[in-house]
Amino acid sequence: MEAARRRPEKTPTLEGPGPQHQRRQLHHSTTKAVDHHNHTRPPTPQASDALPLPLYLTNGIFFTLFFSVAYFLLHRWRDKIRTSTPLHVVTFSEIIALFSLIASFIYLLGFFGIDFVQSFITRASHEAWDVEDEQFLIEENTRRGPCPAALDCPLPPSIAAPAPKVVDPALIITPMPEEDEDVIKSVVDGTIPSYSLESRLGDCKRAATIRREALQRMMGRSLDGLPLEGFDYASILGQCCEMPVGYVQIPVGVAGPLLLDGREYTVPMATTEGCLVASTNRGCKAIYASGGATSVLLRDGMTRAPVVRFGSAKRAAELKFFLENPVNFETLEVVFNKSSRFARLQSIQCAMAGKNLYVRFSCSTGDAMGMNMVSKGVQNVLDFLQNDFPDMDVMGISGNFCSDKKPAAVNWIEGRGKSVVCEAIIKEEVVRKVLKTNVSALVELNMLKNLAGSAVAGALGGFNAHASNIVSAVYLATGQDPAQNVESSHCITMMEPVNDGKDLHISVTMPSIEVGTVGGGTQLASQSACLNFLGVKGANKDSPGSNARLLATIVAGSVLAGELSLMSALAAGQLVTSHMKYNRSSKDISKAAS
């Protein structure tokens, strides 16, 4: 009998004659460990346990009491001062109010010390735990998932753990060097801010690796599939992207040759849309077979428009007249141009809204896209104007009259960046054999779709078929700001028959193409390679700004090719069939999912 009593107290093992025996033994050991842990570590006492009412209710009562009696006493003392009654003569109600005030003050003073006292209580209770219990808690807190052997032996409901955080099955905790592991833990617990890793470690690649691993552990989600290796993270530090954890791969195709202004260009396009490169390539083929396209640069000027406020509309109008006076322009030009070797002020345009004045500065920026350059020049002018208009309040360096990264009529009408028109005459034979349609069908469709249809839709700069498609693809490939696709895609496509109706004249007019060949993403290796492939990499030392202007004309020429091909596909009824052929995955979706 004694042996039978002692047998259950032996340390249980997982060895046994079968699964049922294993589950019983494991369940017994788990229950025993938890019971032992509960017996040796009593619940941590809380300071608020001594209160007869819940803490939030008690706090509310004493806050209300304190302010009520304070108001009552102040009101009574004011009456005594008015009636010349001595303040030390108090009534019974005033005595009660004084005691209430003192009592509530003592409570509130103690309330702010509860957390301080609680920290000592908690610390003392932690020190009282024995080593075995502490080790048990550490193991429980650091376990990333359930023990495989315990999956079919649930704990009793009374001691069951809360529902665990959902963890991505693909998440794999990558073994890291010991020094990196310490940094990862510091990032996870918030000791080291994630954004400061580059400056702390002095190694951009290592910082990205540590940030990525810490993020996976915190979120419980895997970033597997997002490439990390093979990228120069030092090249983006402080200029392109903050807190990197990898990079996204976008395939780059080429369309061409595009015969533009007597030169051939093979245009790189970064896109994930099937048919886009093929369609643009067909347009390039039709343009080439017809003798090429020509382009004209109409305007080149980046804009920035601060908003300033005055005390009256009259005062705002005085600054407007001052800025638009040709006599003052030369002085303002000198002040503006001090900001850069390439920034050259071109014009100043003002608009008023009450006592608010919006001042749109336009300047050339060399081969840079120029947003930072023009902003520096504008700041110089504002500082200069402050001397003559000290009551001018600068509300913002940008007041949206610029207008950047938003569809705006001012860009459509006045232009922003490079304004380009590109045209070509497509021969009747090419329209029939290459584009598989005819001139009259294209002209009629363009009128109904791009002109009348866009007008019905209330389009702003959207009188085209898909200019945005080509602009975005070329921008991504060459390191431009993809958000500026909004205004850069403003385009009106025109088509009309020429040469007695046999041939097709097509043109695209794009008033706000915002591109640069230096700065920003143009310095990255992949984007720089695409710019070099086009022959417009970096700054042109002989003729500053000519590389950026050439890139703008290439964008317009590519849009011309894309418009020609898509409109032909629509006129011939080929759009759906081509997209079903080239823009649909041929993979077995069920197998891919499994």
N, C-alpha and C positions, 0 to 999 in steps of 0.2 A: 504494500500500500504506500509506504514512504517513497519507493522508487517511482510509483505511478504518479504521486503528487509532484515529485521533482521534475519529471520528464518534460512537462510543458514549459518549464522555466529555462530550459536550455536554449541557447542561441539558435534560432531557426535557420535552416539553409534551404537552398533551392534544389537540392538533390532529393529525389524521391522517386517512387515507382511510376508516377504518371502526372499529367497536367493538373488533375484535381488536387493531388497532394501538394504540388508546387503552389497553386493559388491559395490553398488554405494556409500553408506555412508563411507565404509572403504577406498575406492579409493580416495574419497574427502579428508578424514582426512590425508591419507598418502601424498597426493599431497600438501596439505596445510603445513604439517610439513616440508616437503622437501623444499618448496618454502620459508618458514620462515627461515629455516636454511641457504639457499643460500643467502637470503637478508641480514642476520645479520652477516655472516662471509664472507667477501670479500676474493678473492684469495690471497694467501700469495705472497708478492712481492719478486722477485728474483733479486740479484745484477746484474746478467748477462742481465737483461731486458734493461739496459741502453746502451748496446753495439749495434752498427748499424748492425753488422754481427753476425752470430752464434758464440757461445763461442769457439767451437773447431777450427773454421776457423780463428778467431781473435788470438787465442793462437798460431796457426801455423805461422801466418804472423809475429808476434812479436818475436817468437823464431828464425825464419829464419833471420829476420832483425838484431837481436842482434848478432848472431854468424857471420853473413856476414860482418857487419861493423867492428866487433872486429878483424876479420881476415884481413880486408882491412887496418885498422889503424896499426896493428902490422907489416904488410908487408911494409907499407910506412915508418914507423919509423925505421925499419931495414935498408932500403935503405938510409935514412938520416944519420944513424950512419956510414954506409960504406963510404958515400961521404962527411962526416964531415959537413953536413948541420945542422944548429941549429934546435932543435925540436920545438921551439916556432914559427918558420916561417911556417905558414900553408897556404894551398891553399883553394879555395872555396869548392872543393870536400871534403877536410878533415874537413872543418867546418860543412858541411852537415852531414858527417859521425859521427862527435862528437855529434851533436844534436840527430841524430837517435839512437846512442848508449845510450845516457842519457834517451831518451824517452822510448826506449824498456826496459831499466833497471827499470824505474819507473813503467811501466806496469807490468812487471814480478814480481816486488816486491809486487805490489797491488794484482796480481793474487793469490799469495799464502795467501793473507789475505781475499779473498772473502768468503771462508767458515767460517772464524772467524766472519766477519761482518754479514754474512747470519744468523749465529746462534743467534745473538742479535736481528736481524729483526724478525726472526721466533718466538723467545721467547716473544718479545714484542707483536706480533700479537696474540699469544696464550693467553696472559694475557688480551687481549682486548675482548675475547669472554665472553659472558654472561653465567651464570650458566646453563640456559636451553639448550643452544647449546652444552655445554660441556657434559651434561648428555646424550644428544641425540647421540653424537659421541661415548661415552663409550658403550652405549647400542648397537650401530651398530657394533662396533669393536669386542665386546665380544660375540656376538650372534653366536652360533655354527651351527645353521640351520635356515631355514625360518619358520616364524610363521605359524602353521597349518591353521589358519583361513584366511591367506593371500595367499594361494596357487593358488587360481583362480582369483586373482585381480592383474595382473601385472602392474608395473609402466610404465608410458609413456617412449618411447625410449630415450627421451632427458635426463631423470634422472635415467634410469635403471642402477642397480649396475653391476659391472663386473661379469663374470661367477664365481660362487663360487667353492672352492676347492672340489674335489670329496671326499666324506666322506663314509667310509665303513658303510653300514646299520647296521652291527652288533656292531658298536662302541657304547659303553655305558659309559658315564662319571661317574665313580664310586665316590659316595660321600666319601670324605676323612676327617679325623680330621683336625681341623683348622690349627694346627702347621704343619701338613704334606702338607696341601694345599698351605701354603706359600712357602714351599721348592719346591713343584712341579712347581709353577709359576716361581720361580727363575731358575729352570732348563730349563723350556720352553723358557724363555727370555734370557738365556745364562749367567745369573749372577753367577750361581753355575755350574761348570763343572760336567757332569754326572759321570765321572770316580772317582770323589772325594767324592761321597756320603758316602761310607763305612767309610772313615777316618773322615769325618765331623760328621756323626751321631753316629758312634760307634755301630751300629746295622745293621748287614748284611742283615737280613730279611727285615727290614724296608727300607733299601737302595734299595733292589731289587724291592720292592713294589712301591716305589716312582719313580724309574727309569722307570718301566714298564708303570705306568700311564702317566708320562710325555711324554714318547715315543709315546704312543697311541694318545695323544692330538696333538703332533707335526706332526705326519704322517697322522692323520686322518684315520688310519687303526686299526682294532681290533686284539688283541692277545688272544681273547677268544678261549679256547681250548688248549692253551699252559699252562700246570700246573705251579702253583706258590707255593701252599701250600705243606707241607709234605717233604720239602728238607732242609738240613742243609747247609745254604749258608756260614756259618763261616768256614766250612770244606774246601771250595775251595778258600778262600781268600789268594791271594799271591802265589798260587801254581797250580791251575787247570784252572780257567776261570775268565776273567775280565768282569766287567759290566754285570752281569747276570740279566735276566728278566724272568727267568723260567727254566724249564728243559724239555728235550724230553724223552718220554717214549718209550723204546724198549722192546718188549717181550723177555723173556728168556726161552728157552726150554732146555731139557736135553737129551743127547744121551748116551746110555750105557746099561749095564756096559761094559766098555772097559777093556779087560783083557790084561794088558801090564806089561811085566817083572814080572809075577806072582802076580800082584796086580790088584784089580778092581777099576776103576774110572768111576764115572758118570759125564760126561762132560757138563758144562753149556755153552749154545750158545745163544748169543743175536743177533737176526736177524729179518727182516721183509719179508724174502723170504720164501714162502711156499715150502714144500718138502725138504728143506735143512736139518732140524733136523731129519726128518723121514728117509731120505736117509742115513745120517751118522749113525743113529741108526741101520739101516739094516746092514751096514758094520760092526758095532760093534758086532752085533749078529753073523755074519758069522765068524768073527775073534774068538769070544768066543767059538763057536761050533767047531772050528778047533784047539783049544788048546792055543790060545792067540798069542800075538805079542811080539817081543823083540826089544830093542832099544840100540844104542850105541852112546855116546856123543864123537864126534871126536875132538872138539875144543871149547874153551870158552874164547872169548876175544873181548871186545868192542874197536872200533877204532876211532881215530880223526887224521886228516891230515891237519896241517896248510900249508900255502904257504908263502915262504919268497923269497925276491929278492935281488940280488947283482948287482954290477956295471958291472960284466962280468960273462960269463959262467964258466970260469976257477975258479973264486972265489966260485961260487955255487958248483962246483964239489969238491972243497976242503972240504966244509962242508959235502957233501955227503960221502966222504971217511972217514971223522972223525966220523960221526954217525954210519956208518956200520962197523967200526973197533971194533972187540970184546974186545980189550983192554980198550976202552972208555965206553963200555956198563955198566959196574958195577957202574961207577961214575954217569952216567945218570940215572940209575935205582934208586940210592939213592935219587937223586934230585926229580925224578918223584914221588916216593912212599911217600914223605913227605906230599903230598896233602890229603891223606886219610888213614884210618886204613885198608881199604880193597883194595885199588887200588895197583896193582902190575904189573909193566911194564914187558911185555913178549918179545916184538920184535919191531924193527924199520926198516921200509922199505922206500926207497927213490926213487923218479922219477924226472927227469929233463925235462924242456921245455925251452931251451935257457938258459938265466941267472936266470930263476925261478926254485926254488927247492920245491918239494912237499914231505913232511915227514909224513909217515903214522905210528902213534904210536898205538900199540895194548897192552891192559892190561886187567887183570881180575878185576871184579868189585863187587864181593860178590853176594848178592841177589838183588842188584839194577840193573836196566837196564844199568845205568852207563854213560850216555852221559855227565852229568855235572861233574862227578867224573874224567873222562878221560880228559876233557877240562881243569880242574884245574891242573892236572899233566902236561899236555902239556905246559901250561902257565909257570909253574915253570921251565921247561927245557929251554924254549925260553929265559926267563930272565937270566938263567945261561949261555947260549951260547952267549948272548950279550957281555959278558966280553971278550971272545976270538975272537968273530966275530962282532966287533962294527959297521962294514959297512953292517950288515944284516938288511934288512928292512922287518919287519913282515907285510905282506899285509892283512892277515886274519887268524884267528884261525882255520877256516875251508876252505880248498881249493878244496873241492869236491872229493878228492882222498880217502875220508873216506870209503865209500860214504853213506850218510845218506838220506833216504827217496827218493831215486832215483834208477832206475834200472841201475846197473853198473857191468861190467865184473869182476872188482876187488873183489866184494863181492861174485860173483858166483864162482870164482876160489880160492880166499884166505879165504873167509868166514868172517863173522862179527857177533858178538854176540855168539849164541850157534849153532854149526854145529852138526846135528843129522842125523843118518840113522836109519830107522825103517823097520822091515820086518816081514812077516808072511807066513806060508804055509797053503793055504786054500784047504781043502779036496775036492775031486771030488764030493762026495755026497752033500756037503754043496753048492758048486757052482751050482749044478743042482737044489736042492730043495729050497735053501734060495735065491740065486741070480738069479735063473731062466734062466741060460745060460750054456755054457760049456767052458772048459779050452782053447781049441784051438781058439774059437771065441774071447775070451778075449785077448789072446796073440797076435793074428793077428791085432785086433783093436788097441791095445796099440802101436804096431809098426807103424801102418799107421797113427794114430792120434797123440799120444803124442810124438813120435820120429820123423818120417818123416814129418808129417804135421806141427809140430812146427818148424822144420828145414826149410821147404819151406817158412814159414811165417817170418823167420829170428828172432825167439824168443830168448830172453836173459833170461835164467833161467825159461822159461815157458814151460818146457817139461812135462806137467801134464794136467789133465782134469779140475780141479777147486780147486786147493789148496788154492787159495786166499779166496774162500768162507768160508772154515772152519777156516782159520787163522783169518779172520776179525771177525767172530762171537765169537770165543773164546777170542780174544783181547778185544772186546767191553764188554764182560761179566766180564772179570777179570781186567779191568782198565789199559790195555796197551795203548801205543800210536798208534791209528789206522792208522796214516800216515806211520808208519814203516811196515805196511802190504806190501808195495811195494817190499822191499828186503826180508822180512821175508817169502814171498810166493814163493821165488825161490825154485823150486823143480823139480826133475826128477823122474818120476814114471817108474819102470821097472817091467815087467811080463815075466815069462818063465815057461814052463812045467817042472815038476820034478817027480820023482818016476815013471819012464817009461811013462811019459806023462799023468798020471792020475790026479795028483794034481797040484795046481798053486802056484808058488812062486811069491810074490809081495813085492816090497820094494819102499820106498820113501826116497830120499836123499835131505836134506834141509840144505844148508851151512850157512844160515844167519838168524836164528830165534832170534829176539831181544825182550827179555822179562825180567821182573823183578817182584819181589813180595813185594818190599818196594818202597816208593816214588811215586810221581805223582798221577794218578787216582786210584792206588791200595789202597789208604787210605780212599776212599769214602765208605760209608756204604754198598751200594749194591754190588760194586765190591769186597770189602773186604769179604762179605758173600760168594761170589762165590769162591774166593781163599780158604777160610776156608773150604768150601764144598769139595774142591779137596785135602785138607790137606797140602797146600803150603803157607798159609797166613804168611806174615811178614818175618823176617830174621831168619835163622836157627842159633842159638847160638852155637850149638855143632859143626856144619860143615858149616861155612859161604859159601853161594853160592849154597848149595845143593837144596834149595827150588826153586830157579830160574832155575836150571838145570833140576829138575824134571818137572817143568811146561813146559819147552821146549820139553821134551820127550813126554809129554801128548799131546802137540800141534801136534807133528809129528805123534803120534799114531792116533789122530783124523783125520788127513789128510789122513793117510793110509786107515782108514775106509771109508772116503768120496770118495776117489779115487776108491776103490773097488766097492762101490755101484753104483756110477754114470757110470763107465765103463760097469758094468753089465747091467744097464738099457739101455745104448746105444746099446750094443751088442744084447740085447733081443728086441729092438725096443719099450721100455716102457717109454721113456723119455717124449714124447708128451702126452700120455694118463695120466701119473701120474701128470704132471704139470696142465693139464686141470682139473684134479680132485681135486688137493690140492692147487694149486697156483692161482686159479681164485675165485673172489668174487662171492658168491651166492646171494648177496643182489640185490634187484630190484633197478637198477641204477636210473631209472626215479623217483622212490619214494624218494631215497636218495637225489637226486638233488633238489626235491621240498621241 
